[in-house]
Amino acid sequence: MAIILGVDPGSRITGYGVIQCQGRHQIYLGSGCIRTSSEELPGRLKQIFDGITEIIRQYQPDEFAIERVFMAKNADSALKLGQARGAAIVAATVANLPVAEYSATQIKSAVVGTGRAQKAQVQHMIQQLLKLPAAPQADAADALGVAVCHYHTSQSLIALSGRATARTYGRYR
C-alpha cells in the first residue's frame, strides 16, 4: 500500500494529486492547485516549494512523481517551468521522497491510451479511473495522471522483474 503524490508543475499554477494504491486499486485522496500570487519569479518558486512541502506534510506520501519539462516554443517559458519543477523536486527531496519523472506523452498514454490525448480526455479518464463524482480541474487532473502513470509504471516494472526472476530461476534448476 503506497501513497503517491503526482505534480504537474507550472510557474503560475502547479497541480497536485494524491492517490493511495492498494493492490490493483487506486484510491483518490486529494488534489488541487497551488496558485502563486507573487509577480516575481523567486516569490512564486517559494510559494511552490512551501505548497508542496505542506501537501507532503498533510498526506505523508511514500513516492513523488512529476511531469518532465518539454521544449516549448518560448525558451523563457520553458526555463520558468524548469525552475518551478526544481522547487517541487527540492521539496520532495528535503522530505526524503524518491522522485520519478515522466513525459507528457507517457502520462497521457498511461491514462488515456494515447500520447496525443487532449486535456478534456485526461480529465474524463481520471474521473472514471478514480471514480470521482465530477471531472477535476485540468491542472489537478494532470497531476493525478502523473500519479496514475507512476503507479502503472511501477506495477509494470515489478511484473517484469518477477518474470525475469522466474525465467532466470527456471534456467538454473
N, CA, C and O of each residue as an XYZ file, in Angstrom:
692
protein
N       0.854     -1.175      0.000
C       0.000      0.000      0.000
C       0.894      1.230      0.000
O       1.629      1.469      0.958
N       0.831      2.012     -1.076
C       1.683      3.185     -1.208
C       0.821      4.407     -1.489
O      -0.233      4.318     -2.118
N       1.294      5.544     -1.009
C       0.662      6.824     -1.318
C       1.593      7.554     -2.274
O       2.781      7.724     -1.999
N       1.030      7.985     -3.409
C       1.811      8.659     -4.450
C       1.319     10.082     -4.602
O       0.119     10.327     -4.723
N       2.260     11.024     -4.594
C       1.980     12.433     -4.876
C       2.438     12.713     -6.298
O       3.622     12.581     -6.611
N       1.507     13.097     -7.156
C       1.827     13.481     -8.522
C       1.761     14.991     -8.652
O       0.900     15.635     -8.052
N       2.677     15.559     -9.441
C       2.735     17.011     -9.600
C       2.826     17.379    -11.080
O       3.623     16.825    -11.836
N       1.978     18.336    -11.463
C       2.006     18.950    -12.789
C       2.521     20.370    -12.571
O       1.752     21.252    -12.187
N       3.821     20.603    -12.812
C       4.416     21.883    -12.438
C       4.044     23.028    -13.375
O       3.800     22.836    -14.567
N       4.009     24.200    -12.803
C       3.802     25.427    -13.563
C       4.258     26.593    -12.705
O       4.164     26.527    -11.480
N       4.750     27.659    -13.321
C       5.232     28.785    -12.522
C       4.088     29.634    -11.973
O       4.281     30.380    -11.013
N       2.907     29.530    -12.565
C       1.723     30.260    -12.064
C       0.744     29.317    -11.360
O       0.193     29.659    -10.313
N       0.529     28.136    -11.933
C      -0.369     27.136    -11.347
C       0.345     25.787    -11.362
O       0.745     25.302    -12.420
N       0.499     25.196    -10.203
C       1.076     23.869    -10.067
C      -0.015     22.946     -9.545
O      -0.545     23.144     -8.451
N      -0.342     21.937    -10.340
C      -1.355     20.973     -9.914
C      -0.740     19.868     -9.088
O       0.419     19.499     -9.281
N      -1.532     19.341     -8.159
C      -1.082     18.191     -7.382
C      -2.227     17.196     -7.247
O      -3.399     17.573     -7.249
N      -1.874     15.930     -7.132
C      -2.859     14.872     -6.950
C      -2.258     13.770     -6.110
O      -1.099     13.397     -6.287
N      -3.055     13.252     -5.192
C      -2.572     12.228     -4.270
C      -3.490     11.013     -4.373
O      -4.708     11.121     -4.239
N      -2.875      9.852     -4.615
C      -3.629      8.606     -4.659
C      -2.985      7.587     -3.734
O      -1.788      7.637     -3.453
N      -3.815      6.662     -3.269
C      -3.322      5.544     -2.480
C      -3.513      4.287     -3.318
O      -4.575      4.078     -3.903
N      -2.500      3.471     -3.371
C      -2.548      2.269     -4.196
C      -2.628      1.051     -3.292
O      -1.777      0.841     -2.427
N      -3.672      0.248     -3.510
C      -3.858     -0.984     -2.760
C      -4.067     -2.098     -3.775
O      -5.144     -2.230     -4.357
N      -3.041     -2.887     -3.978
C      -3.119     -3.938     -4.990
C      -3.318     -3.319     -6.359
O      -2.506     -2.510     -6.808
N      -4.403     -3.700     -7.022
C      -4.694     -3.164     -8.354
C      -5.553     -1.904     -8.295
O      -5.865     -1.320     -9.333
N      -5.935     -1.483     -7.099
C      -6.854     -0.358     -6.950
C      -6.123      0.935     -6.611
O      -5.153      0.947     -5.853
N      -6.613      2.011     -7.191
C      -6.097      3.342     -6.907
C      -7.224      4.141     -6.264
O      -8.318      4.249     -6.819
N      -6.949      4.692     -5.101
C      -7.959      5.412     -4.341
C      -7.573      6.883     -4.285
O      -6.453      7.234     -3.912
N      -8.513      7.730     -4.658
C      -8.304      9.173     -4.640
C      -8.238      9.660     -3.195
O      -9.118      9.357     -2.389
N      -7.187     10.418     -2.872
C      -7.066     11.016     -1.548
C      -7.263     12.527     -1.582
O      -7.832     13.102     -0.654
N      -6.796     13.167     -2.645
C      -6.951     14.614     -2.725
C      -6.246     15.178     -3.944
O      -5.381     14.533     -4.536
N      -6.630     16.387     -4.306
C      -5.984     17.082     -5.427
C      -6.322     18.557     -5.346
O      -7.205     18.977     -4.597
N      -5.605     19.322     -6.128
C      -5.852     20.762     -6.163
C      -4.744     21.470     -6.903
O      -3.974     20.862     -7.647
N      -4.682     22.763     -6.685
C      -3.686     23.594     -7.367
C      -3.040     24.560     -6.391
O      -3.684     25.091     -5.486
N      -1.774     24.766     -6.597
C      -1.052     25.816     -5.888
C      -1.013     26.989     -6.858
O      -0.344     26.929     -7.890
N      -1.721     28.038     -6.529
C      -1.776     29.230     -7.387
C      -0.872     30.292     -6.774
O      -1.100     30.762     -5.659
N       0.151     30.653     -7.523
C       1.102     31.630     -6.996
C       0.557     33.037     -7.185
O      -0.112     33.332     -8.176
N       0.853     33.899     -6.222
C       0.328     35.261     -6.272
C       1.414     36.305     -6.511
O       1.113     37.431     -6.905
N       2.654     35.945     -6.280
C       3.748     36.893     -6.438
C       4.023     37.152     -7.921
O       3.926     36.245     -8.747
N       4.358     38.360     -8.236
C       4.725     38.699     -9.615
C       6.173     38.325     -9.912
O       6.517     38.050    -11.061
N       7.007     38.312     -8.906
C       8.420     37.993     -9.094
C       8.625     36.481     -9.026
O       8.065     35.811     -8.158
N       9.431     35.947     -9.947
C       9.659     34.509    -10.018
C      10.190     33.919     -8.712
O       9.707     32.863     -8.305
N      11.160     34.543     -8.031
C      11.634     33.940     -6.773
C      10.508     33.749     -5.751
O      10.480     32.743     -5.042
N       9.593     34.698     -5.676
C       8.452     34.575     -4.757
C       7.531     33.439     -5.159
O       7.018     32.727     -4.296
N       7.309     33.255     -6.463
C       6.464     32.153     -6.945
C       7.115     30.812     -6.642
O       6.433     29.868     -6.243
N       8.435     30.719     -6.827
C       9.144     29.464     -6.547
C       9.051     29.098     -5.066
O       8.902     27.926     -4.719
N       9.139     30.095     -4.203
C       8.996     29.844     -2.758
C       7.593     29.358     -2.443
O       7.424     28.456     -1.622
N       6.583     29.938     -3.078
C       5.204     29.502     -2.843
C       5.009     28.054     -3.304
O       4.303     27.288     -2.647
N       5.620     27.676     -4.416
C       5.532     26.292     -4.894
C       6.212     25.352     -3.902
O       5.649     24.325     -3.523
N       7.427     25.710     -3.485
C       8.155     24.892     -2.510
C       7.343     24.731     -1.226
O       7.174     23.619     -0.727
N       6.843     25.846     -0.698
C       6.065     25.804      0.548
C       4.776     24.997      0.372
O       4.385     24.240      1.261
N       4.126     25.162     -0.774
C       2.889     24.431     -1.030
C       3.114     22.936     -1.105
O       2.370     22.168     -0.495
N       4.131     22.507     -1.845
C       4.434     21.079     -1.954
C       4.857     20.524     -0.588
O       4.482     19.410     -0.221
N       5.634     21.302      0.151
C       6.050     20.887      1.492
C       4.829     20.645      2.374
O       4.787     19.660      3.111
N       3.845     21.522      2.310
C       2.623     21.372      3.107
C       1.815     20.155      2.673
O       1.276     19.440      3.517
N       1.726     19.913      1.377
C       0.999     18.746      0.868
C       1.683     17.464      1.331
O       1.014     16.501      1.704
N       3.010     17.451      1.309
C       3.766     16.291      1.786
C       3.504     16.081      3.278
O       3.312     14.950      3.722
N       3.497     17.152      4.037
C       3.226     17.052      5.471
C       1.815     16.506      5.716
O       1.612     15.662      6.589
N       0.854     16.989      4.947
C      -0.541     16.597      5.135
C      -0.816     15.141      4.749
O      -1.476     14.418      5.495
N      -0.311     14.705      3.583
C      -0.653     13.382      3.058
C       0.379     12.297      3.346
O       0.069     11.112      3.226
N       1.595     12.674      3.722
C       2.662     11.714      4.017
C       2.861     10.692      2.896
O       2.788      9.488      3.143
N       3.113     11.161      1.651
C       3.280     10.206      0.542
C       4.561      9.396      0.696
O       5.511      9.793      1.372
N       4.540      8.234      0.032
C       5.717      7.359      0.010
C       6.563      7.615     -1.232
O       7.765      7.351     -1.248
N       5.906      8.138     -2.282
C       6.583      8.350     -3.558
C       6.125      9.668     -4.164
O       5.035     10.158     -3.872
N       6.980     10.232     -5.015
C       6.738     11.524     -5.643
C       7.004     11.378     -7.137
O       8.051     10.870     -7.539
N       6.065     11.821     -7.949
C       6.235     11.765     -9.406
C       5.890     13.121     -9.988
O       4.981     13.797     -9.506
N       6.613     13.520    -11.024
C       6.435     14.848    -11.607
C       6.576     14.766    -13.128
O       7.286     13.916    -13.666
N       5.879     15.672    -13.793
C       5.976     15.731    -15.255
C       7.288     16.394    -15.654
O       7.709     17.384    -15.055
N       7.929     15.827    -16.684
C       9.168     16.399    -17.226
C       8.875     17.669    -18.006
O       7.756     17.887    -18.469
N       9.890     18.498    -18.143
C       9.785     19.697    -18.965
C       9.821     19.287    -20.423
O      10.620     18.439    -20.818
N       8.964     19.885    -21.214
C       9.009     19.673    -22.656
C       9.567     20.949    -23.266
O       9.485     22.014    -22.655
N      10.118     20.857    -24.432
C      10.653     22.051    -25.085
C       9.508     22.847    -25.694
O       8.871     22.421    -26.657
N       9.271     23.987    -25.120
C       8.205     24.863    -25.603
C       8.755     25.770    -26.698
O       9.966     25.869    -26.895
N       7.851     26.421    -27.396
C       8.273     27.371    -28.429
C       8.982     28.564    -27.802
O       9.870     29.160    -28.411
N       8.589     28.903    -26.593
C       9.148     30.047    -25.900
C      10.174     29.557    -24.873
O       9.812     28.910    -23.890
N      11.437     29.864    -25.101
C      12.512     29.396    -24.217
C      12.361     29.947    -22.806
O      12.657     29.246    -21.838
N      11.906     31.186    -22.674
C      11.727     31.786    -21.357
C      10.684     31.005    -20.549
O      10.875     30.773    -19.355
N       9.597     30.604    -21.185
C       8.560     29.819    -20.510
C       9.103     28.464    -20.081
O       8.805     27.998    -18.981
N       9.892     27.832    -20.931
C      10.479     26.532    -20.600
C      11.422     26.654    -19.400
O      11.448     25.778    -18.536
N      12.192     27.740    -19.351
C      13.100     27.952    -18.219
C      12.322     28.144    -16.924
O      12.687     27.578    -15.893
N      11.257     28.933    -16.965
C      10.440     29.155    -15.765
C       9.778     27.857    -15.311
O       9.696     27.576    -14.116
N       9.311     27.074    -16.272
C       8.706     25.788    -15.942
C       9.738     24.882    -15.277
O       9.437     24.204    -14.295
N      10.948     24.875    -15.815
C      12.017     24.076    -15.222
C      12.334     24.500    -13.799
O      12.628     23.660    -12.948
N      12.277     25.792    -13.538
C      12.542     26.281    -12.189
C      11.405     25.898    -11.240
O      11.651     25.583    -10.075
N      10.173     25.922    -11.724
C       9.026     25.501    -10.912
C       9.160     24.012    -10.569
O       8.909     23.605     -9.435
N       9.561     23.205    -11.564
C       9.799     21.779    -11.316
C      10.865     21.610    -10.243
O      10.734     20.789     -9.336
N      11.922     22.404    -10.367
C      13.021     22.321     -9.403
C      12.561     22.602     -7.981
O      12.971     21.912     -7.047
N      11.711     23.612     -7.808
C      11.200     23.945     -6.476
C      10.403     22.771     -5.906
O      10.532     22.444     -4.726
N       9.581     22.142     -6.743
C       8.782     20.996     -6.290
C       9.678     19.797     -5.972
O       9.473     19.118     -4.966
N      10.662     19.538     -6.820
C      11.565     18.406     -6.611
C      12.387     18.596     -5.338
O      12.612     17.636     -4.601
N      12.833     19.814     -5.075
C      13.598     20.070     -3.848
C      12.725     19.800     -2.625
O      13.197     19.226     -1.643
N      11.449     20.211     -2.676
C      10.548     19.926     -1.548
C      10.449     18.421     -1.315
O      10.437     17.969     -0.170
N      10.379     17.646     -2.393
C      10.296     16.181     -2.272
C      11.591     15.599     -1.710
O      11.557     14.718     -0.851
N      12.719     16.084     -2.189
C      13.995     15.523     -1.722
C      14.283     15.927     -0.278
O      14.899     15.159      0.462
N      13.852     17.110      0.131
C      14.007     17.512      1.531
C      13.225     16.544      2.426
O      13.639     16.260      3.549
N      12.088     16.040      1.917
C      11.269     15.083      2.663
C      11.729     13.642      2.440
O      11.056     12.703      2.862
N      12.867     13.468      1.781
C      13.450     12.134      1.516
C      12.541     11.225      0.697
O      12.515     10.013      0.911
N      11.794     11.810     -0.242
C      10.942     11.014     -1.124
C      11.693     10.663     -2.397
O      12.428     11.493     -2.933
N      11.517      9.436     -2.891
C      12.091      9.117     -4.197
C      11.326      9.897     -5.269
O      10.107     10.049     -5.186
N      12.043     10.381     -6.257
C      11.454     11.216     -7.316
C      11.483     10.458     -8.641
O      12.520      9.943     -9.057
N      10.315     10.401     -9.297
C      10.209      9.802    -10.628
C       9.705     10.878    -11.586
O       8.899     11.729    -11.208
N      10.184     10.835    -12.822
C       9.804     11.831    -13.819
C       9.230     11.132    -15.044
O       9.723     10.085    -15.463
N       8.175     11.728    -15.618
C       7.514     11.160    -16.784
C       7.208     12.259    -17.790
O       6.897     13.392    -17.421
N       7.301     11.909    -19.058
C       6.958     12.865    -20.113
C       5.442     12.972    -20.230
O       4.712     12.091    -19.776
N       4.982     14.043    -20.835
C       3.544     14.234    -21.047
C       2.975     13.088    -21.877
O       1.854     12.642    -21.632
N       3.731     12.614    -22.846
C       3.285     11.509    -23.692
C       3.119     10.227    -22.874
O       2.135      9.508    -23.047
N       4.065      9.939    -21.994
C       3.963      8.754    -21.141
C       2.722      8.841    -20.245
O       2.001      7.858    -20.074
N       2.487     10.011    -19.684
C       1.359     10.204    -18.769
C       0.036     10.019    -19.505
O      -0.844      9.297    -19.038
N      -0.101     10.669    -20.653
C      -1.339     10.553    -21.426
C      -1.566      9.125    -21.897
O      -2.700      8.648    -21.902
N      -0.505      8.443    -22.289
C      -0.626      7.045    -22.718
C      -1.104      6.159    -21.574
O      -1.943      5.281    -21.778
N      -0.578      6.381    -20.378
C      -0.953      5.569    -19.220
C      -2.402      5.804    -18.811
O      -3.079      4.883    -18.353
N      -2.878      7.036    -18.976
C      -4.223      7.389    -18.513
C      -5.277      7.170    -19.590
O      -6.332      6.594    -19.324
N      -4.993      7.629    -20.808
C      -5.998      7.619    -21.878
C      -5.750      6.512    -22.900
O      -6.688      6.024    -23.530
N      -4.492      6.118    -23.062
C      -4.173      5.095    -24.052
C      -3.515      5.658    -25.293
O      -3.094      4.906    -26.172
N      -3.424      6.979    -25.372
C      -2.733      7.630    -26.481
C      -1.961      8.830    -25.951
O      -2.450      9.572    -25.099
N      -0.755      9.008    -26.462
C       0.092     10.112    -26.024
C      -0.332     11.472    -26.553
O       0.219     12.498    -26.154
N      -1.310     11.483    -27.449
C      -1.774     12.745    -28.033
C      -3.144     13.167    -27.495
O      -3.842     13.962    -28.125
N      -3.520     12.644    -26.352
C      -4.828     12.949    -25.765
C      -4.952     14.432    -25.409
O      -3.967     15.093    -25.079
N      -6.160     14.924    -25.483
C      -6.460     16.312    -25.108
C      -6.716     16.382    -23.599
O      -6.988     15.368    -22.957
N      -6.625     17.604    -23.042
C      -6.837     17.790    -21.597
C      -8.190     17.251    -21.144
O      -8.286     16.621    -20.091
N      -9.233     17.494    -21.929
C     -10.575     17.037    -21.554
C     -10.630     15.513    -21.473
O     -11.337     14.966    -20.627
N      -9.891     14.823    -22.344
C      -9.858     13.359    -22.302
C      -9.168     12.871    -21.030
O      -9.603     11.900    -20.411
N      -8.092     13.550    -20.650
C      -7.380     13.185    -19.422
C      -8.308     13.397    -18.224
O      -8.401     12.536    -17.349
N      -8.989     14.534    -18.186
C      -9.912     14.813    -17.085
C     -10.992     13.733    -16.992
O     -11.295     13.246    -15.902
N     -11.565     13.365    -18.123
C     -12.626     12.365    -18.146
C     -12.117     11.007    -17.651
O     -12.772     10.358    -16.835
N     -10.966     10.584    -18.138
C     -10.431      9.276    -17.750
C     -10.031      9.254    -16.272
O     -10.227      8.245    -15.595
N      -9.477     10.350    -15.772
C      -9.131     10.413    -14.348
C     -10.403     10.294    -13.510
O     -10.423      9.596    -12.496
N     -11.459     10.976    -13.938
C     -12.737     10.882    -13.238
C     -13.216      9.430    -13.199
O     -13.675      8.951    -12.162
N     -13.107      8.733    -14.331
C     -13.557      7.341    -14.414
C     -12.653      6.402    -13.607
O     -13.143      5.571    -12.843
N     -11.347      6.534    -13.776
C     -10.403      5.640    -13.106
C     -10.472      5.745    -11.583
O     -10.374      4.743    -10.875
N     -10.643      6.978    -11.092
C     -10.631      7.192     -9.644
C     -12.039      7.295     -9.060
O     -12.216      7.568     -7.873
N     -13.051      7.067     -9.932
C     -14.459      7.075     -9.509
C     -14.841      8.376     -8.800
O     -15.422      8.363     -7.715
N     -14.500      9.497     -9.440
C     -14.802     10.816     -8.881
C     -16.195     11.261     -9.331
O     -16.628     10.898    -10.425
N     -16.900     12.035     -8.517
C     -18.244     12.489     -8.889
C     -18.238     13.489    -10.049
O     -19.233     13.613    -10.764
N     -17.134     14.194    -10.237
C     -17.011     15.166    -11.324
C     -15.565     15.193    -11.794
O     -14.660     14.745    -11.091
N     -15.365     15.723    -12.987
C     -14.004     15.837    -13.516
C     -13.229     16.881    -12.711
O     -13.742     17.972    -12.460
N     -12.008     16.560    -12.306
C     -11.210     17.547    -11.573
C     -10.745     18.671    -12.499
O     -10.747     18.522    -13.721
N     -10.353     19.779    -11.911
C      -9.800     20.910    -12.654
C      -8.617     20.403    -13.475
O      -7.948     19.458    -13.058
N      -8.346     21.001    -14.616
C      -7.361     20.487    -15.587
C      -5.979     20.236    -14.980
O      -5.404     19.170    -15.198
N      -5.438     21.189    -14.225
C      -4.091     21.009    -13.668
C      -4.072     19.915    -12.604
O      -3.099     19.168    -12.499
N      -5.135     19.818    -11.819
C      -5.229     18.750    -10.816
C      -5.383     17.398    -11.499
O      -4.793     16.413    -11.057
N      -6.173     17.338    -12.577
C      -6.339     16.092    -13.331
C      -5.007     15.651    -13.920
O      -4.679     14.465    -13.891
N      -4.240     16.591    -14.451
C      -2.927     16.254    -14.999
C      -2.015     15.688    -13.908
O      -1.283     14.728    -14.147
N      -2.058     16.279    -12.714
C      -1.231     15.802    -11.604
C      -1.672     14.409    -11.160
O      -0.834     13.556    -10.868
N      -2.978     14.178    -11.108
C      -3.471     12.836    -10.788
C      -3.022     11.857    -11.865
O      -2.713     10.702    -11.570
N      -2.985     12.318    -13.112
C      -2.484     11.493    -14.207
C      -1.028     11.108    -14.008
O      -0.634      9.987    -14.328
N      -0.229     12.023    -13.485
C       1.177     11.727    -13.199
C       1.253     10.614    -12.153
O       2.042      9.679    -12.292
N       0.431     10.720    -11.107
C       0.426      9.708    -10.048
C      -0.028      8.346    -10.599
O       0.569      7.317    -10.283
N      -1.077      8.346    -11.416
C      -1.576      7.094    -12.013
C      -0.509      6.489    -12.928
O      -0.286      5.279    -12.903
N       0.143      7.317    -13.726
C       1.219      6.854    -14.606
C       2.333      6.210    -13.781
O       2.846      5.151    -14.143
N       2.699      6.840    -12.689
C       3.760      6.296    -11.839
C       3.344      4.934    -11.276
O       4.142      3.997    -11.254
N       2.117      4.830    -10.830
C       1.619      3.563    -10.301
C       1.691      2.467    -11.367
O       2.202      1.377    -11.110
N       1.175      2.763    -12.568
C       1.176      1.760    -13.640
C       2.600      1.379    -14.046
O       2.885      0.205    -14.284
N       3.480      2.351    -14.125
C       4.875      2.081    -14.484
C       5.531      1.200    -13.420
O       6.233      0.241    -13.743
N       5.297      1.533    -12.159
C       5.863      0.739    -11.061
C       5.354     -0.699    -11.108
O       6.126     -1.640    -10.925
N       4.051     -0.868    -11.353
C       3.470     -2.209    -11.413
C       4.047     -2.997    -12.589
O       4.309     -4.193    -12.466
N       4.244     -2.336    -13.716
C       4.826     -2.998    -14.886
C       6.251     -3.446    -14.604
O       6.643     -4.550    -14.982
N       7.029     -2.594    -13.942
C       8.411     -2.949    -13.624
C       8.471     -4.108    -12.636
O       9.328     -4.985    -12.748
N       7.552     -4.108    -11.664
C       7.509     -5.209    -10.702
C       7.159     -6.513    -11.417
O       7.757     -7.557    -11.158
N       6.188     -6.435    -12.314
C       5.786     -7.635    -13.059
C       6.930     -8.140    -13.931
O       7.192     -9.341    -13.978
N       7.605     -7.235    -14.615
C       8.743     -7.632    -15.452
C       9.857     -8.228    -14.611
O      10.486     -9.208    -15.010
N      10.101     -7.646    -13.461
C      11.134     -8.147    -12.568
C      10.805     -9.555    -12.109
O      11.685    -10.415    -12.054
N       9.549     -9.795    -11.780
C       9.124    -11.127    -11.348
C       9.269    -12.152    -12.446
O       9.687    -13.281    -12.189
N       8.926    -11.776    -13.681
C       9.051    -12.708    -14.810
C      10.513    -12.986    -15.107
O      10.886    -14.122    -15.398
N      11.345    -11.948    -15.035
C      12.775    -12.141    -15.307
C      13.381    -13.064    -14.255
O      14.196    -13.927    -14.580
N      12.989    -12.886    -13.003
C      13.490    -13.738    -11.928
C      13.020    -15.171    -12.142
O      13.793    -16.114    -11.972
N      11.762    -15.332    -12.512
C      11.220    -16.674    -12.735
C      11.948    -17.357    -13.887
O      12.276    -18.541    -13.800
N      12.202    -16.615    -14.969
C      12.916    -17.199    -16.110
C      14.336    -17.580    -15.711
O      14.817    -18.664    -16.044
N      14.995    -16.685    -15.001
C      16.366    -16.963    -14.584
C      16.393    -18.162    -13.655
O      17.230    -19.051    -13.810
N      15.499    -18.193    -12.707
C      15.432    -19.296    -11.759
C      15.180    -20.609    -12.507
O      15.791    -21.635    -12.205
N      14.287    -20.562    -13.469
C      13.951    -21.762    -14.242
C      15.137    -22.300    -15.028
O      15.251    -23.512    -15.209
N      16.017    -21.430    -15.497
C      17.172    -21.846    -16.277
C      18.175    -22.633    -15.445
O      18.840    -23.530    -15.962
N      18.289    -22.312    -14.184
C      19.324    -22.916    -13.352
C      18.809    -24.079    -12.503
O      19.534    -24.601    -11.656
N      17.600    -24.470    -12.723
C      17.047    -25.585    -11.946
C      17.515    -26.897    -12.459
O      17.143    -27.939    -11.918
